[in-house]
Amino acid sequence: MRQYQKQTNELEKVICNCCGRELKVERGILKEGACRLETGWGYFSNKDMEKHSFDLCEACYDQWISGFSVPVEITEETEFFPAADGEEDA
């Protein structure tokens, strides 16, 4: 869950939706590893026309994916430029 400062829209707080821990944010920048998931549900879903989003701390992410039947695909990056809110990763 993310909270933003009303006047500047600067990131104020990030809370892991799984464990409830507040993640470290300094001057609007998230200062630790986290997973942000946003998905829109379409016509063939029971959640048609809903958008869901949540944040997971790294520990909760690791616990979550450890239960997957098919492991996540992992590739090495030489540079990392996180997408701004509202943008998708390329």
PDB file as gemmi writes it, atoms N, CA and C in Angstrom:
CRYST1    1.000    1.000    1.000  90.00  90.00  90.00 P 1                      
ATOM      1  N   MET A   1       0.846  -1.166   0.000  1.00  0.00           N  
ATOM      2  CA  MET A   1       0.000   0.000   0.000  1.00  0.00           C  
ATOM      3  C   MET A   1       0.893   1.231   0.000  1.00  0.00           C  
ATOM      4  N   ARG A   2       0.562   2.181  -0.824  1.00  0.00           N  
ATOM      5  CA  ARG A   2       1.353   3.406  -0.931  1.00  0.00           C  
ATOM      6  C   ARG A   2       0.520   4.608  -0.524  1.00  0.00           C  
ATOM      7  N   GLN A   3       1.187   5.517   0.161  1.00  0.00           N  
ATOM      8  CA  GLN A   3       0.563   6.789   0.527  1.00  0.00           C  
ATOM      9  C   GLN A   3       1.439   7.908  -0.007  1.00  0.00           C  
ATOM     10  N   TYR A   4       0.781   8.948  -0.534  1.00  0.00           N  
ATOM     11  CA  TYR A   4       1.482  10.072  -1.134  1.00  0.00           C  
ATOM     12  C   TYR A   4       1.125  11.359  -0.407  1.00  0.00           C  
ATOM     13  N   GLN A   5       2.070  12.301  -0.374  1.00  0.00           N  
ATOM     14  CA  GLN A   5       1.845  13.619   0.209  1.00  0.00           C  
ATOM     15  C   GLN A   5       0.854  14.345  -0.693  1.00  0.00           C  
ATOM     16  N   LYS A   6      -0.163  14.954  -0.100  1.00  0.00           N  
ATOM     17  CA  LYS A   6      -1.268  15.520  -0.882  1.00  0.00           C  
ATOM     18  C   LYS A   6      -0.846  16.664  -1.804  1.00  0.00           C  
ATOM     19  N   GLN A   7      -0.062  17.626  -1.313  1.00  0.00           N  
ATOM     20  CA  GLN A   7       0.286  18.785  -2.140  1.00  0.00           C  
ATOM     21  C   GLN A   7       1.300  18.451  -3.234  1.00  0.00           C  
ATOM     22  N   THR A   8       2.307  17.657  -2.922  1.00  0.00           N  
ATOM     23  CA  THR A   8       3.403  17.407  -3.869  1.00  0.00           C  
ATOM     24  C   THR A   8       3.294  16.062  -4.579  1.00  0.00           C  
ATOM     25  N   ASN A   9       2.415  15.202  -4.122  1.00  0.00           N  
ATOM     26  CA  ASN A   9       2.265  13.840  -4.647  1.00  0.00           C  
ATOM     27  C   ASN A   9       3.546  13.018  -4.479  1.00  0.00           C  
ATOM     28  N   GLU A  10       4.382  13.412  -3.509  1.00  0.00           N  
ATOM     29  CA  GLU A  10       5.614  12.680  -3.220  1.00  0.00           C  
ATOM     30  C   GLU A  10       5.288  11.437  -2.396  1.00  0.00           C  
ATOM     31  N   LEU A  11       5.972  10.343  -2.706  1.00  0.00           N  
ATOM     32  CA  LEU A  11       5.785   9.100  -1.965  1.00  0.00           C  
ATOM     33  C   LEU A  11       6.128   9.329  -0.500  1.00  0.00           C  
ATOM     34  N   GLU A  12       5.195   8.997   0.379  1.00  0.00           N  
ATOM     35  CA  GLU A  12       5.365   9.225   1.815  1.00  0.00           C  
ATOM     36  C   GLU A  12       5.591   7.926   2.579  1.00  0.00           C  
ATOM     37  N   LYS A  13       4.851   6.893   2.182  1.00  0.00           N  
ATOM     38  CA  LYS A  13       4.860   5.658   2.955  1.00  0.00           C  
ATOM     39  C   LYS A  13       4.548   4.480   2.044  1.00  0.00           C  
ATOM     40  N   VAL A  14       5.256   3.357   2.278  1.00  0.00           N  
ATOM     41  CA  VAL A  14       4.956   2.094   1.602  1.00  0.00           C  
ATOM     42  C   VAL A  14       4.819   1.043   2.690  1.00  0.00           C  
ATOM     43  N   ILE A  15       3.711   0.334   2.680  1.00  0.00           N  
ATOM     44  CA  ILE A  15       3.443  -0.707   3.670  1.00  0.00           C  
ATOM     45  C   ILE A  15       3.249  -2.023   2.928  1.00  0.00           C  
ATOM     46  N   CYS A  16       3.926  -3.069   3.396  1.00  0.00           N  
ATOM     47  CA  CYS A  16       3.762  -4.393   2.800  1.00  0.00           C  
ATOM     48  C   CYS A  16       2.334  -4.865   3.061  1.00  0.00           C  
ATOM     49  N   ASN A  17       1.614  -5.180   2.003  1.00  0.00           N  
ATOM     50  CA  ASN A  17       0.236  -5.632   2.143  1.00  0.00           C  
ATOM     51  C   ASN A  17       0.127  -7.000   2.796  1.00  0.00           C  
ATOM     52  N   CYS A  18       1.221  -7.764   2.831  1.00  0.00           N  
ATOM     53  CA  CYS A  18       1.181  -9.101   3.415  1.00  0.00           C  
ATOM     54  C   CYS A  18       1.449  -9.068   4.923  1.00  0.00           C  
ATOM     55  N   CYS A  19       2.588  -8.528   5.331  1.00  0.00           N  
ATOM     56  CA  CYS A  19       2.968  -8.564   6.752  1.00  0.00           C  
ATOM     57  C   CYS A  19       2.672  -7.263   7.497  1.00  0.00           C  
ATOM     58  N   GLY A  20       2.381  -6.182   6.766  1.00  0.00           N  
ATOM     59  CA  GLY A  20       2.051  -4.914   7.396  1.00  0.00           C  
ATOM     60  C   GLY A  20       3.247  -4.058   7.784  1.00  0.00           C  
ATOM     61  N   ARG A  21       4.454  -4.504   7.443  1.00  0.00           N  
ATOM     62  CA  ARG A  21       5.650  -3.746   7.817  1.00  0.00           C  
ATOM     63  C   ARG A  21       5.771  -2.501   6.945  1.00  0.00           C  
ATOM     64  N   GLU A  22       6.148  -1.380   7.586  1.00  0.00           N  
ATOM     65  CA  GLU A  22       6.397  -0.152   6.847  1.00  0.00           C  
ATOM     66  C   GLU A  22       7.812  -0.189   6.283  1.00  0.00           C  
ATOM     67  N   LEU A  23       7.928   0.030   4.987  1.00  0.00           N  
ATOM     68  CA  LEU A  23       9.219   0.006   4.320  1.00  0.00           C  
ATOM     69  C   LEU A  23       9.868   1.385   4.399  1.00  0.00           C  
ATOM     70  N   LYS A  24      11.181   1.416   4.260  1.00  0.00           N  
ATOM     71  CA  LYS A  24      11.939   2.654   4.415  1.00  0.00           C  
ATOM     72  C   LYS A  24      11.772   3.553   3.187  1.00  0.00           C  
ATOM     73  N   VAL A  25      11.268   4.777   3.427  1.00  0.00           N  
ATOM     74  CA  VAL A  25      11.118   5.790   2.387  1.00  0.00           C  
ATOM     75  C   VAL A  25      11.820   7.049   2.878  1.00  0.00           C  
ATOM     76  N   GLU A  26      12.703   7.604   2.046  1.00  0.00           N  
ATOM     77  CA  GLU A  26      13.390   8.856   2.364  1.00  0.00           C  
ATOM     78  C   GLU A  26      13.223   9.824   1.206  1.00  0.00           C  
ATOM     79  N   ARG A  27      12.735  11.018   1.504  1.00  0.00           N  
ATOM     80  CA  ARG A  27      12.567  12.075   0.500  1.00  0.00           C  
ATOM     81  C   ARG A  27      11.842  11.576  -0.746  1.00  0.00           C  
ATOM     82  N   GLY A  28      10.819  10.778  -0.531  1.00  0.00           N  
ATOM     83  CA  GLY A  28       9.996  10.298  -1.634  1.00  0.00           C  
ATOM     84  C   GLY A  28      10.552   9.115  -2.394  1.00  0.00           C  
ATOM     85  N   ILE A  29      11.668   8.541  -1.905  1.00  0.00           N  
ATOM     86  CA  ILE A  29      12.304   7.420  -2.599  1.00  0.00           C  
ATOM     87  C   ILE A  29      12.265   6.180  -1.717  1.00  0.00           C  
ATOM     88  N   LEU A  30      11.756   5.092  -2.261  1.00  0.00           N  
ATOM     89  CA  LEU A  30      11.737   3.813  -1.555  1.00  0.00           C  
ATOM     90  C   LEU A  30      13.161   3.299  -1.469  1.00  0.00           C  
ATOM     91  N   LYS A  31      13.646   3.055  -0.251  1.00  0.00           N  
ATOM     92  CA  LYS A  31      15.054   2.728  -0.021  1.00  0.00           C  
ATOM     93  C   LYS A  31      15.293   1.264   0.317  1.00  0.00           C  
ATOM     94  N   GLU A  32      14.399   0.373  -0.064  1.00  0.00           N  
ATOM     95  CA  GLU A  32      14.640  -1.059   0.102  1.00  0.00           C  
ATOM     96  C   GLU A  32      13.861  -1.828  -0.957  1.00  0.00           C  
ATOM     97  N   GLY A  33      14.252  -3.081  -1.135  1.00  0.00           N  
ATOM     98  CA  GLY A  33      13.623  -3.900  -2.156  1.00  0.00           C  
ATOM     99  C   GLY A  33      12.157  -4.153  -1.865  1.00  0.00           C  
ATOM    100  N   ALA A  34      11.342  -4.025  -2.894  1.00  0.00           N  
ATOM    101  CA  ALA A  34       9.911  -4.266  -2.761  1.00  0.00           C  
ATOM    102  C   ALA A  34       9.358  -4.681  -4.116  1.00  0.00           C  
ATOM    103  N   CYS A  35       8.256  -5.376  -4.085  1.00  0.00           N  
ATOM    104  CA  CYS A  35       7.564  -5.787  -5.304  1.00  0.00           C  
ATOM    105  C   CYS A  35       6.239  -5.032  -5.364  1.00  0.00           C  
ATOM    106  N   ARG A  36       6.031  -4.286  -6.438  1.00  0.00           N  
ATOM    107  CA  ARG A  36       4.773  -3.581  -6.677  1.00  0.00           C  
ATOM    108  C   ARG A  36       4.044  -4.328  -7.782  1.00  0.00           C  
ATOM    109  N   LEU A  37       2.830  -4.775  -7.503  1.00  0.00           N  
ATOM    110  CA  LEU A  37       2.048  -5.468  -8.514  1.00  0.00           C  
ATOM    111  C   LEU A  37       0.774  -4.682  -8.778  1.00  0.00           C  
ATOM    112  N   GLU A  38       0.508  -4.413 -10.042  1.00  0.00           N  
ATOM    113  CA  GLU A  38      -0.732  -3.768 -10.463  1.00  0.00           C  
ATOM    114  C   GLU A  38      -1.300  -4.585 -11.610  1.00  0.00           C  
ATOM    115  N   THR A  39      -2.568  -4.921 -11.524  1.00  0.00           N  
ATOM    116  CA  THR A  39      -3.197  -5.657 -12.620  1.00  0.00           C  
ATOM    117  C   THR A  39      -4.640  -5.208 -12.792  1.00  0.00           C  
ATOM    118  N   GLY A  40      -5.050  -5.149 -14.024  1.00  0.00           N  
ATOM    119  CA  GLY A  40      -6.441  -4.860 -14.343  1.00  0.00           C  
ATOM    120  C   GLY A  40      -7.116  -6.146 -14.784  1.00  0.00           C  
ATOM    121  N   TRP A  41      -8.281  -6.393 -14.247  1.00  0.00           N  
ATOM    122  CA  TRP A  41      -9.006  -7.618 -14.571  1.00  0.00           C  
ATOM    123  C   TRP A  41      -9.966  -7.331 -15.714  1.00  0.00           C  
ATOM    124  N   GLY A  42     -10.018  -8.242 -16.681  1.00  0.00           N  
ATOM    125  CA  GLY A  42     -10.807  -8.033 -17.885  1.00  0.00           C  
ATOM    126  C   GLY A  42     -12.108  -8.810 -17.914  1.00  0.00           C  
ATOM    127  N   TYR A  43     -12.673  -8.863 -19.098  1.00  0.00           N  
ATOM    128  CA  TYR A  43     -14.010  -9.407 -19.314  1.00  0.00           C  
ATOM    129  C   TYR A  43     -14.179 -10.859 -18.901  1.00  0.00           C  
ATOM    130  N   PHE A  44     -13.144 -11.656 -18.986  1.00  0.00           N  
ATOM    131  CA  PHE A  44     -13.278 -13.088 -18.720  1.00  0.00           C  
ATOM    132  C   PHE A  44     -12.939 -13.440 -17.277  1.00  0.00           C  
ATOM    133  N   SER A  45     -12.961 -12.459 -16.405  1.00  0.00           N  
ATOM    134  CA  SER A  45     -12.632 -12.643 -14.994  1.00  0.00           C  
ATOM    135  C   SER A  45     -13.859 -12.370 -14.134  1.00  0.00           C  
ATOM    136  N   ASN A  46     -13.878 -12.956 -12.959  1.00  0.00           N  
ATOM    137  CA  ASN A  46     -14.930 -12.629 -11.988  1.00  0.00           C  
ATOM    138  C   ASN A  46     -14.711 -11.246 -11.376  1.00  0.00           C  
ATOM    139  N   LYS A  47     -13.561 -10.644 -11.646  1.00  0.00           N  
ATOM    140  CA  LYS A  47     -13.234  -9.307 -11.140  1.00  0.00           C  
ATOM    141  C   LYS A  47     -13.279  -8.278 -12.275  1.00  0.00           C  
ATOM    142  N   ASP A  48     -14.098  -8.529 -13.266  1.00  0.00           N  
ATOM    143  CA  ASP A  48     -14.203  -7.696 -14.460  1.00  0.00           C  
ATOM    144  C   ASP A  48     -14.240  -6.212 -14.112  1.00  0.00           C  
ATOM    145  N   MET A  49     -13.359  -5.451 -14.762  1.00  0.00           N  
ATOM    146  CA  MET A  49     -13.280  -3.991 -14.649  1.00  0.00           C  
ATOM    147  C   MET A  49     -12.747  -3.512 -13.297  1.00  0.00           C  
ATOM    148  N   GLU A  50     -12.078  -4.377 -12.544  1.00  0.00           N  
ATOM    149  CA  GLU A  50     -11.419  -3.972 -11.303  1.00  0.00           C  
ATOM    150  C   GLU A  50      -9.922  -3.877 -11.546  1.00  0.00           C  
ATOM    151  N   LYS A  51      -9.281  -2.931 -10.862  1.00  0.00           N  
ATOM    152  CA  LYS A  51      -7.827  -2.826 -10.881  1.00  0.00           C  
ATOM    153  C   LYS A  51      -7.342  -3.117  -9.469  1.00  0.00           C  
ATOM    154  N   HIS A  52      -6.422  -4.054  -9.328  1.00  0.00           N  
ATOM    155  CA  HIS A  52      -5.858  -4.414  -8.030  1.00  0.00           C  
ATOM    156  C   HIS A  52      -4.388  -4.012  -8.017  1.00  0.00           C  
ATOM    157  N   SER A  53      -3.917  -3.522  -6.880  1.00  0.00           N  
ATOM    158  CA  SER A  53      -2.501  -3.201  -6.726  1.00  0.00           C  
ATOM    159  C   SER A  53      -2.097  -3.465  -5.286  1.00  0.00           C  
ATOM    160  N   PHE A  54      -0.845  -3.903  -5.123  1.00  0.00           N  
ATOM    161  CA  PHE A  54      -0.315  -4.116  -3.781  1.00  0.00           C  
ATOM    162  C   PHE A  54       1.200  -4.088  -3.807  1.00  0.00           C  
ATOM    163  N   ASP A  55       1.776  -3.934  -2.618  1.00  0.00           N  
ATOM    164  CA  ASP A  55       3.223  -3.921  -2.429  1.00  0.00           C  
ATOM    165  C   ASP A  55       3.599  -5.038  -1.471  1.00  0.00           C  
ATOM    166  N   LEU A  56       4.717  -5.707  -1.768  1.00  0.00           N  
ATOM    167  CA  LEU A  56       5.249  -6.743  -0.884  1.00  0.00           C  
ATOM    168  C   LEU A  56       6.692  -6.409  -0.547  1.00  0.00           C  
ATOM    169  N   CYS A  57       7.064  -6.589   0.727  1.00  0.00           N  
ATOM    170  CA  CYS A  57       8.472  -6.479   1.087  1.00  0.00           C  
ATOM    171  C   CYS A  57       9.197  -7.673   0.467  1.00  0.00           C  
ATOM    172  N   GLU A  58      10.513  -7.611   0.442  1.00  0.00           N  
ATOM    173  CA  GLU A  58      11.280  -8.678  -0.210  1.00  0.00           C  
ATOM    174  C   GLU A  58      11.071 -10.034   0.463  1.00  0.00           C  
ATOM    175  N   ALA A  59      10.974 -10.047   1.790  1.00  0.00           N  
ATOM    176  CA  ALA A  59      10.779 -11.316   2.511  1.00  0.00           C  
ATOM    177  C   ALA A  59       9.433 -11.948   2.162  1.00  0.00           C  
ATOM    178  N   CYS A  60       8.377 -11.145   2.105  1.00  0.00           N  
ATOM    179  CA  CYS A  60       7.056 -11.681   1.758  1.00  0.00           C  
ATOM    180  C   CYS A  60       7.008 -12.119   0.297  1.00  0.00           C  
ATOM    181  N   TYR A  61       7.681 -11.386  -0.575  1.00  0.00           N  
ATOM    182  CA  TYR A  61       7.771 -11.794  -1.977  1.00  0.00           C  
ATOM    183  C   TYR A  61       8.443 -13.160  -2.090  1.00  0.00           C  
ATOM    184  N   ASP A  62       9.581 -13.323  -1.391  1.00  0.00           N  
ATOM    185  CA  ASP A  62      10.301 -14.597  -1.434  1.00  0.00           C  
ATOM    186  C   ASP A  62       9.435 -15.740  -0.915  1.00  0.00           C  
ATOM    187  N   GLN A  63       8.695 -15.482   0.157  1.00  0.00           N  
ATOM    188  CA  GLN A  63       7.810 -16.508   0.714  1.00  0.00           C  
ATOM    189  C   GLN A  63       6.693 -16.848  -0.277  1.00  0.00           C  
ATOM    190  N   TRP A  64       6.123 -15.829  -0.905  1.00  0.00           N  
ATOM    191  CA  TRP A  64       5.037 -16.011  -1.864  1.00  0.00           C  
ATOM    192  C   TRP A  64       5.489 -16.863  -3.042  1.00  0.00           C  
ATOM    193  N   ILE A  65       6.615 -16.494  -3.677  1.00  0.00           N  
ATOM    194  CA  ILE A  65       7.036 -17.218  -4.876  1.00  0.00           C  
ATOM    195  C   ILE A  65       7.578 -18.610  -4.564  1.00  0.00           C  
ATOM    196  N   SER A  66       7.967 -18.858  -3.321  1.00  0.00           N  
ATOM    197  CA  SER A  66       8.462 -20.196  -2.964  1.00  0.00           C  
ATOM    198  C   SER A  66       7.359 -21.250  -3.086  1.00  0.00           C  
ATOM    199  N   GLY A  67       6.104 -20.822  -3.069  1.00  0.00           N  
ATOM    200  CA  GLY A  67       4.985 -21.744  -3.201  1.00  0.00           C  
ATOM    201  C   GLY A  67       4.518 -21.956  -4.634  1.00  0.00           C  
ATOM    202  N   PHE A  68       5.148 -21.297  -5.603  1.00  0.00           N  
ATOM    203  CA  PHE A  68       4.750 -21.437  -7.003  1.00  0.00           C  
ATOM    204  C   PHE A  68       5.106 -22.831  -7.520  1.00  0.00           C  
ATOM    205  N   SER A  69       4.239 -23.422  -8.322  1.00  0.00           N  
ATOM    206  CA  SER A  69       4.525 -24.705  -8.971  1.00  0.00           C  
ATOM    207  C   SER A  69       5.577 -24.546 -10.063  1.00  0.00           C  
ATOM    208  N   VAL A  70       5.514 -23.436 -10.765  1.00  0.00           N  
ATOM    209  CA  VAL A  70       6.489 -23.114 -11.808  1.00  0.00           C  
ATOM    210  C   VAL A  70       7.293 -21.921 -11.299  1.00  0.00           C  
ATOM    211  N   PRO A  71       8.615 -22.039 -11.227  1.00  0.00           N  
ATOM    212  CA  PRO A  71       9.406 -20.944 -10.666  1.00  0.00           C  
ATOM    213  C   PRO A  71       9.351 -19.687 -11.532  1.00  0.00           C  
ATOM    214  N   VAL A  72       9.568 -18.541 -10.891  1.00  0.00           N  
ATOM    215  CA  VAL A  72       9.607 -17.279 -11.623  1.00  0.00           C  
ATOM    216  C   VAL A  72      10.821 -17.273 -12.539  1.00  0.00           C  
ATOM    217  N   GLU A  73      10.722 -16.511 -13.598  1.00  0.00           N  
ATOM    218  CA  GLU A  73      11.845 -16.361 -14.528  1.00  0.00           C  
ATOM    219  C   GLU A  73      12.746 -15.253 -13.997  1.00  0.00           C  
ATOM    220  N   ILE A  74      14.015 -15.546 -13.822  1.00  0.00           N  
ATOM    221  CA  ILE A  74      14.970 -14.582 -13.274  1.00  0.00           C  
ATOM    222  C   ILE A  74      16.060 -14.330 -14.306  1.00  0.00           C  
ATOM    223  N   THR A  75      16.301 -13.052 -14.605  1.00  0.00           N  
ATOM    224  CA  THR A  75      17.389 -12.664 -15.492  1.00  0.00           C  
ATOM    225  C   THR A  75      18.227 -11.610 -14.790  1.00  0.00           C  
ATOM    226  N   GLU A  76      19.499 -11.527 -15.146  1.00  0.00           N  
ATOM    227  CA  GLU A  76      20.393 -10.523 -14.570  1.00  0.00           C  
ATOM    228  C   GLU A  76      20.254  -9.214 -15.343  1.00  0.00           C  
ATOM    229  N   GLU A  77      20.282  -8.099 -14.631  1.00  0.00           N  
ATOM    230  CA  GLU A  77      20.220  -6.772 -15.228  1.00  0.00           C  
ATOM    231  C   GLU A  77      21.566  -6.085 -15.032  1.00  0.00           C  
ATOM    232  N   THR A  78      22.019  -5.345 -16.043  1.00  0.00           N  
ATOM    233  CA  THR A  78      23.248  -4.573 -15.871  1.00  0.00           C  
ATOM    234  C   THR A  78      22.943  -3.180 -15.338  1.00  0.00           C  
ATOM    235  N   GLU A  79      21.753  -2.675 -15.632  1.00  0.00           N  
ATOM    236  CA  GLU A  79      21.289  -1.402 -15.094  1.00  0.00           C  
ATOM    237  C   GLU A  79      19.825  -1.574 -14.741  1.00  0.00           C  
ATOM    238  N   PHE A  80      19.384  -0.797 -13.759  1.00  0.00           N  
ATOM    239  CA  PHE A  80      17.996  -0.916 -13.336  1.00  0.00           C  
ATOM    240  C   PHE A  80      17.381   0.463 -13.237  1.00  0.00           C  
ATOM    241  N   PHE A  81      16.331   0.671 -14.001  1.00  0.00           N  
ATOM    242  CA  PHE A  81      15.589   1.916 -13.967  1.00  0.00           C  
ATOM    243  C   PHE A  81      14.139   1.568 -13.671  1.00  0.00           C  
ATOM    244  N   PRO A  82      13.731   1.641 -12.402  1.00  0.00           N  
ATOM    245  CA  PRO A  82      12.343   1.273 -12.083  1.00  0.00           C  
ATOM    246  C   PRO A  82      11.360   2.197 -12.787  1.00  0.00           C  
ATOM    247  N   ALA A  83      10.257   1.636 -13.211  1.00  0.00           N  
ATOM    248  CA  ALA A  83       9.211   2.419 -13.858  1.00  0.00           C  
ATOM    249  C   ALA A  83       8.591   3.361 -12.844  1.00  0.00           C  
ATOM    250  N   ALA A  84       8.272   4.567 -13.284  1.00  0.00           N  
ATOM    251  CA  ALA A  84       7.558   5.509 -12.426  1.00  0.00           C  
ATOM    252  C   ALA A  84       6.145   4.985 -12.234  1.00  0.00           C  
ATOM    253  N   ASP A  85       5.485   5.403 -11.155  1.00  0.00           N  
ATOM    254  CA  ASP A  85       4.114   4.961 -10.916  1.00  0.00           C  
ATOM    255  C   ASP A  85       3.255   5.276 -12.131  1.00  0.00           C  
ATOM    256  N   GLY A  86       2.459   4.312 -12.521  1.00  0.00           N  
ATOM    257  CA  GLY A  86       1.581   4.485 -13.658  1.00  0.00           C  
ATOM    258  C   GLY A  86       2.200   4.044 -14.973  1.00  0.00           C  
ATOM    259  N   GLU A  87       3.510   3.751 -14.980  1.00  0.00           N  
ATOM    260  CA  GLU A  87       4.171   3.274 -16.186  1.00  0.00           C  
ATOM    261  C   GLU A  87       4.426   1.787 -16.055  1.00  0.00           C  
ATOM    262  N   GLU A  88       4.496   1.113 -17.180  1.00  0.00           N  
ATOM    263  CA  GLU A  88       4.823  -0.311 -17.167  1.00  0.00           C  
ATOM    264  C   GLU A  88       6.294  -0.484 -17.466  1.00  0.00           C  
ATOM    265  N   ASP A  89       6.878  -1.566 -16.936  1.00  0.00           N  
ATOM    266  CA  ASP A  89       8.263  -1.884 -17.254  1.00  0.00           C  
ATOM    267  C   ASP A  89       8.365  -2.250 -18.726  1.00  0.00           C  
ATOM    268  N   ALA A  90       9.475  -1.881 -19.347  1.00  0.00           N  
ATOM    269  CA  ALA A  90       9.679  -2.207 -20.766  1.00  0.00           C  
ATOM    270  C   ALA A  90      10.207  -3.611 -20.917  1.00  0.00           C  
TER     271      ALA A  90                                                      
END                                                                             
